[in-house]
Amino acid sequence: MPDIQNYTLNFGPQHPAAHGVLRMVLELDGEVVMRADPHIGLLHRATEKLAETKTWVQSVPYMDRLDYMSMMCNEHAYCMAIERLLAIEVPIRAQYIRVMFDEVTRILNHLLWIGAHGLDVGAMTMVLYAFREREDLVDCYEAVSGARMHAAYYRPGGVYRDLPDSMPQYRESKWKSATEVKKINEVRSGSLLDFLGDFVSRFPKILDEYETLLTDNRIWKQRLVDVGIVSPERAMQLGFTGPMLRGSGIAWDLRKKQSYEVYDRLDFDIPVGVTGDCYDRYLVRVEEMRQSNRIIKQCIDWLRVNPGPVITDNYKVASPPRANMKSNMEELIHHFKLCTEGIHVPEGQVYSAVEHPKGEFGIYAISDGANKPYRLKIRSPGYVHLSAMNELTRGHMIADVVTMVGTIDIVFGEIDR
Amino acid sequence: MMVDVMQQLLPGFLIPYFNGLMQLGQDTFGSAWANILTLVWTVIKVMLIIAPLLLIVAYVTFWERKIIGWMQVRIGPNRVGPWGLIQPIADGLKLMLKEVVIPSGADRSVFLLAPVFAFAPALAAWAVIPFNATLVLANVNASLLYVMAMTSIGVYGIMLAGWASNSKYAFLGGMRSAAQLISYEVAMGLALVVVLMVSNSLNLGEIVKGQGQGRFAEMGLGFLSWNWLSLLPMFVVYLVSCVAETNRAPFDMAEGESEIVGFHVDYSGMAFAVFSLAEYSAMILCSTLTSLLFLGGWLSPVGFLPDSIFWLFAKISAIIFFFFWIRATFPRYRYDQIMRLGWKVFIPVCLIWVVVVGFWMMSPWNIWK
């Protein structure tokens, strides 16, 4: 009698639930997964190496393209690393703006996650609801940076420019009548802060709607509860961070534990799970969206009443104001030096990490004093989480593999870098 | 039969020609002519059912996209023709013009036969479906059994497709659906046992007529005398089993587009289209059966409105809408959970209810006399 062999299934990279280019070789016993072997590298773009050949500021847009679902958070870690090497202070208003947009980004990321996770588990309506809300937030991105995804808004020393006083408006067209345009432009009549304020006041209700669709749904619970349990000890051993770690019950959040920018002045809670299964991670992320909403609200209130500079006045780091540049030799030279050589970062090394929507996103940079990094290492949370795939899926069924891909919140841009 | 109908329907000036044709046939074929006429007449009746059915199937897909679109704050198809109404025709045309790719490792004949196996039974079952008290292609006494037999064959199409594709994903899909259909067939069959116990017949027409009798029907509240109320647990089991039988969400793990992509992952063009035609005609068939068995078929819900085929269509539409609705709302079950629901919940409930109804019928409170 021939040996009975396990069934080997190549899952991805062309698979609707592979979230990009995930390729896994699954060893199956019937429908039960015996071993999952994730293969990476299909989206490798050598970001770290490329950064060595670009000036410090030129690499900011590369950061957007790492985790292309939480763009500004990636920039944040990178800019923070440079600022630490330079030992410069970021203006307080810029810090608030950064925190606000970090949280906007967190909501953006989690909205995409809840949609994709829902779609993987079969609740296909979620993704469309989530994208309806994302639309408003990418509008905010567009208003500050001109781009809806890859913003390149944070700069070493602050942010590119202050928040705009007006929002982009819809225009009348063949598809949108005047009355319709007037209606959707109503919330866009004020400043960015007004628009975001309106969103923030609506958002908790929308989250309640999502939760009525999923949280107590029997099928949703059957699919998520007790699936992919990670014990707190094991989660730490595996190097989990972010919602993956908090889902296992460990209240580790860099915003609280290693507070950066102005997080220590803001009031928010860290949700933690109990059992460490997919359902807990789902609840943690939904609650995180509510907390982000709270933070944004506080930032809006502060930003409304506290005008000020949004980028450092150290002209060795950031360009001087254009008006001065036109009339002043000193400023002109600064501008010329910045545009031709870029920033010179003093010799040294630094690790700076932010609480990214997916976990701890860190930048380790070594500078040899030149205008380019000597070495840049990116610590991406998704890479670490993906390495636990085998452990998470072993003994579960194929359908659960898809749930697990969803619960890890895989975005290949940051895994392959 | 055919001669009478034709003489009524044809315009006056054609009748002499028609009679001449009949005479010619009689002269040529002699006594066999009557049999030939019956055959031709049956084929015409079959066409009269299948042609509208296929059209309805096309527009059910359209309405599914439209309704789910509205539920998902989208517009749905609206480009082809006014309000997108030509969309299904355009889809059909596109699928017909596409190449049917046959994978090199596939078993060619079985690969091409599988869609037929899926589609043919879903159409054949319509033969015994009554549309009103008189309108039925074949008024068979065991029509319920016939329908059960026919719908069970449908699973072969899916299994063979999964097998013949020679693809691991398709194979998993085929295996899943075989297991699923067998489990839910049992629950469905037991639910039907209860129905035929109370209506004392296997004839679908008789079953519908039986629902129009009773105290509530006399009071003019016909909808309360239908089987759905007196056999409520069976109605629920049957309806859910229907969703599972037709591989619709949330039981669509044979297709499971985000897990294994489906048993028809290697099919393209018309071969693929036939599978989706089969799925939708099976869905309409299941809705029709539910309306006939539990919702009083063509019977009017209230006394002051006449019974008509319109009621049947309204009930079928409502059930199809229910199918769409749950598809837009629910996540998908996992394979083992579907099995558990079928074997550990539905079948015990059915078995218990068979006994309960048995005692009920023997007791003095029997309401089905």
Contacts between the chains, C-beta under 8 A, distances in Angstrom:
chain1	res1	chain2	res2	distance
A	7	B	168	6.9
A	9	B	168	5.3
A	9	B	169	7.6
A	9	B	172	7.9
A	10	B	168	7.8
A	15	B	261	7.3
A	16	B	257	5.9
A	16	B	258	5.3
A	16	B	261	6.5
A	17	B	258	4.3
A	17	B	259	6.6
A	31	B	172	7.2
A	31	B	176	7.8
A	31	B	335	5.6
A	31	B	336	7.8
A	118	B	331	6.9
A	119	B	258	6.2
A	120	B	258	4.9
A	121	B	258	7.7
A	121	B	331	4.4
A	121	B	332	6.4
A	122	B	249	6.4
A	122	B	250	6.1
A	122	B	252	7.6
A	122	B	256	7.9
A	122	B	258	6.8
A	122	B	330	7.1
A	122	B	331	4.2
A	122	B	332	2.7
A	122	B	333	8.0
A	123	B	329	7.5
A	123	B	330	6.6
A	123	B	331	4.1
A	123	B	332	8.0
A	124	B	72	7.7
A	124	B	328	7.4
A	125	B	68	8.0
A	125	B	71	6.4
A	125	B	72	5.0
A	125	B	328	5.1
A	125	B	329	6.7
A	128	B	72	4.1
A	128	B	73	6.1
A	128	B	74	6.3
A	129	B	72	7.4
A	129	B	73	7.0
A	132	B	73	5.8
A	213	B	329	7.2
A	214	B	331	7.7
A	217	B	330	7.0
A	217	B	331	6.7
A	219	B	250	5.7
A	219	B	330	5.4
A	219	B	331	4.8
A	219	B	332	7.3
A	219	B	333	5.9
A	219	B	337	7.9
A	220	B	331	5.0
A	222	B	333	7.2
A	222	B	334	7.1
A	222	B	337	5.4
A	223	B	331	5.9
A	223	B	332	7.6
A	223	B	333	7.6
A	223	B	334	6.0
A	223	B	337	7.8
A	397	B	334	6.1
A	397	B	335	6.0
A	397	B	336	6.5
A	398	B	172	7.2
A	398	B	259	5.7
A	398	B	260	6.5
A	398	B	335	7.9
A	399	B	253	7.1
A	399	B	256	7.1
A	399	B	259	5.0
A	399	B	332	7.5
A	399	B	334	4.5
A	399	B	335	6.3
A	400	B	334	7.0
A	401	B	259	7.9
A	402	B	258	5.6
A	402	B	259	5.2
